């Protein structure tokens, strides 16, 4: 099996895994927004953003928070199950008119026109089972769809995380533990992804019981 075929197989396994997880555990991350989403909403509001693209929205706790905060949100994920849960929750909260959804695999070009959104948000999406090449391509797509002055806030688990080098290794700093494959970021990758951008912040934080160790990155076009 070629390297490309192995990458494709891992990505498909992860898609099926997340479909199963969301199906068996509806609303698995709860209703409260993540800390990065609260931070991002403050940053986006200060920048005058109105439209937010969320990548890897899952069942939508952060997308709902953005909508309730007054933003128009397009939430994407490769799991139709997760997005259906988001639509149901948006209707129940009375913000369905502020939430759009699209099933999308971030290995493909974003389904948006150039310079069409004010802000992009991604919580732990870039550190999924994506190769370094795919991550660079995705950040290039984010830059393409952002309007001039637009803001990108993303979070990633990094190489200081307890699960780094634990479980099954797939190369390219991708390690699979408990069925979840994660691309752990060295700091150099964050800096390379910010080339041609204005990098405002690389903020370390922890989340969950392990805890997971992450960076919250804020950069603008």
C-alpha positions as CSV (number, residue, x, y, z in Angstrom):
1,X,0.0,0.0,0.0
2,X,1.4,3.4,-1.0
3,X,1.8,6.3,1.5
4,X,-1.2,8.1,-0.2
5,X,-3.4,5.1,0.1
6,X,-2.5,4.7,3.8
7,X,-3.4,8.4,4.4
8,X,-6.7,7.9,2.6
9,X,-7.5,4.8,4.6
10,X,-6.7,6.5,7.9
11,X,-8.9,9.5,7.0
12,X,-11.8,7.2,6.1
13,X,-11.4,5.3,9.3
14,X,-11.6,8.5,11.3
15,X,-14.7,9.7,9.4
16,X,-16.4,6.4,10.3
17,X,-15.2,6.6,13.9
18,X,-16.6,10.1,14.4
19,X,-19.9,9.2,12.8
20,X,-20.2,6.3,15.3
21,X,-19.2,8.5,18.2
22,X,-21.7,11.2,17.5
23,X,-24.4,8.6,16.8
24,X,-23.8,6.8,20.1
25,X,-23.2,9.9,22.2
26,X,-25.4,12.8,21.0
27,X,-24.2,16.1,22.3
28,X,-21.1,14.4,23.6
29,X,-19.3,17.7,24.4
30,X,-22.2,19.3,26.2
31,X,-24.1,22.5,25.5
32,X,-21.6,25.0,27.0
33,X,-19.2,26.6,24.5
34,X,-15.5,25.9,24.7
35,X,-13.1,28.5,26.1
36,X,-11.6,29.1,22.7
37,X,-15.0,29.9,21.3
38,X,-15.7,32.5,24.0
39,X,-12.3,34.1,23.3
40,X,-12.9,33.9,19.5
41,X,-16.3,35.6,19.8
42,X,-14.7,38.5,21.6
43,X,-11.9,38.8,19.0
44,X,-14.4,38.6,16.1
45,X,-16.7,41.2,17.6
46,X,-13.9,43.6,18.2
47,X,-12.9,43.2,14.5
48,X,-16.4,43.9,13.4
49,X,-17.1,40.4,12.0
50,X,-20.6,39.4,11.2
51,X,-20.1,36.0,9.4
52,X,-18.2,33.2,10.8
53,X,-17.1,29.9,9.2
54,X,-16.5,27.1,11.6
55,X,-14.5,24.1,10.4
56,X,-15.0,20.8,12.2
57,X,-18.1,22.0,14.1
58,X,-19.1,18.5,15.3
59,X,-22.5,18.7,17.0
60,X,-22.2,22.4,17.2
61,X,-21.8,23.7,20.8
62,X,-19.5,26.5,19.6
63,X,-21.5,27.3,16.4
64,X,-24.6,27.7,18.6
65,X,-22.7,30.0,20.9
66,X,-21.6,32.2,17.9
67,X,-25.2,32.3,16.6
68,X,-26.6,33.2,20.0
69,X,-24.0,35.9,20.2
70,X,-25.4,37.5,17.0
71,X,-23.1,36.1,14.4
72,X,-24.2,34.3,11.2
73,X,-22.5,30.9,11.2
74,X,-21.7,28.4,8.5
75,X,-20.7,25.2,10.3
76,X,-18.9,22.5,8.4
77,X,-18.0,18.9,9.4
78,X,-17.5,15.6,7.6
79,X,-20.1,14.0,9.9
80,X,-23.7,14.4,8.8
81,X,-24.8,13.0,12.1
82,X,-23.1,15.8,14.1
83,X,-24.5,18.5,11.8
84,X,-28.0,17.1,12.1
85,X,-27.7,17.4,15.9
86,X,-26.6,21.0,15.4
87,X,-29.6,21.9,13.2
88,X,-32.0,20.4,15.8
89,X,-30.3,22.4,18.6
90,X,-30.3,25.6,16.6
91,X,-34.1,25.2,16.0
92,X,-34.7,24.5,19.7
93,X,-32.7,27.7,20.6
94,X,-34.5,29.8,18.1
95,X,-31.4,30.7,16.1
96,X,-31.9,28.4,13.1
97,X,-31.9,31.4,10.7
98,X,-28.4,32.2,11.9
99,X,-26.9,28.8,11.3
100,X,-26.1,27.1,8.0
101,X,-24.5,23.7,7.7
102,X,-22.5,21.9,5.1
103,X,-21.0,18.4,5.0
104,X,-17.4,18.9,4.0
105,X,-14.1,17.2,4.2
106,X,-11.4,19.8,4.8
107,X,-9.0,17.8,2.5
108,X,-11.1,19.3,-0.3
109,X,-11.3,23.0,-1.3
110,X,-13.7,25.0,0.9
111,X,-17.1,25.4,-0.7
112,X,-17.0,29.2,-0.5
113,X,-16.1,32.1,-2.9
114,X,-12.9,34.1,-2.4
115,X,-13.1,36.8,0.3
116,X,-16.6,35.8,1.4
117,X,-16.4,35.5,5.2
118,X,-15.2,37.8,8.0
119,X,-13.8,35.2,10.4
120,X,-12.9,31.5,10.5
121,X,-12.8,29.3,13.6
122,X,-11.5,25.8,14.1
123,X,-11.3,24.1,17.5
124,X,-8.9,21.0,17.2
125,X,-9.8,20.5,13.6
126,X,-6.3,21.2,12.2
127,X,-4.8,18.6,14.5
128,X,-7.0,15.8,13.2
129,X,-5.7,13.0,10.9
130,X,-4.4,15.5,8.4
131,X,-0.9,15.4,6.9
132,X,1.3,18.5,7.1
133,X,0.8,19.0,3.4
134,X,-3.0,18.9,3.8
135,X,-2.8,21.3,6.8
136,X,-0.9,23.9,4.7
137,X,-3.4,23.5,1.9
138,X,-6.3,24.0,4.3
139,X,-4.8,27.2,5.8
140,X,-4.3,28.4,2.2
141,X,-8.0,27.9,1.7
142,X,-8.9,29.7,4.9
143,X,-6.8,32.7,3.6
144,X,-8.6,32.6,0.3
145,X,-12.1,32.8,1.7
146,X,-11.4,35.4,4.3
147,X,-12.0,39.1,3.5
148,X,-9.1,41.5,3.8
149,X,-8.4,42.0,7.5
150,X,-10.3,38.8,8.3
151,X,-9.4,36.8,11.5
152,X,-8.6,33.1,11.9
153,X,-8.7,31.5,15.4
154,X,-7.7,27.9,15.7
155,X,-6.6,25.5,18.4
156,X,-4.3,22.4,18.1
157,X,-2.9,19.9,20.4
158,X,0.9,20.1,20.5
159,X,4.0,18.0,21.1
160,X,3.9,18.7,24.8
161,X,0.6,16.8,25.1
162,X,0.6,13.6,27.2
163,X,-0.7,11.6,24.2
164,X,2.1,12.6,21.9
165,X,4.0,9.5,20.9
166,X,1.4,7.3,22.7
167,X,-0.6,4.7,20.9
168,X,-0.2,3.8,17.2
169,X,2.1,6.0,15.1
170,X,1.1,6.9,11.6
171,X,4.1,9.1,10.7
172,X,4.1,12.9,10.3
173,X,3.6,13.4,14.1
174,X,0.1,11.6,13.8
175,X,-0.6,9.3,16.7
176,X,-3.7,7.3,17.3
177,X,-4.9,6.7,20.9
178,X,-8.3,5.3,21.8
179,X,-9.5,5.3,18.2
180,X,-8.8,9.0,17.8
181,X,-5.9,10.0,15.5
182,X,-4.2,13.4,16.3
183,X,-1.6,15.4,14.4
184,X,0.5,16.9,17.3
185,X,1.9,20.3,16.3
186,X,5.5,21.4,16.9
187,X,5.8,25.2,17.3
188,X,7.6,25.4,14.0
189,X,4.5,24.3,12.2
190,X,2.4,27.0,13.8
191,X,5.0,29.6,12.6
192,X,5.1,28.2,9.1
193,X,1.3,28.3,8.8
194,X,1.5,32.0,9.8
195,X,3.8,33.0,7.0
196,X,2.2,35.8,5.0
197,X,-0.3,36.4,7.9
198,X,-0.1,38.7,10.9
199,X,0.3,36.4,13.9
200,X,-1.2,37.9,17.0
201,X,-1.1,35.2,19.6
202,X,0.0,31.6,20.3
203,X,-1.6,31.0,23.7
204,X,-1.0,27.8,25.6
205,X,-4.0,26.3,27.5
206,X,-5.3,23.0,28.8
207,X,-8.7,21.3,28.3
208,X,-10.3,18.2,29.7
209,X,-9.4,15.7,32.4
210,X,-6.1,14.4,30.9
211,X,-5.6,17.3,30.4
212,X,-5.1,17.9,26.7
213,X,-2.4,20.5,26.1
214,X,-3.2,22.9,23.3
215,X,-2.3,26.2,21.6
216,X,-4.9,28.8,20.7
217,X,-3.6,30.7,17.6
218,X,-5.0,34.0,16.4
219,X,-3.9,35.5,13.1
220,X,-5.2,37.9,10.5
221,X,-4.9,38.3,6.8
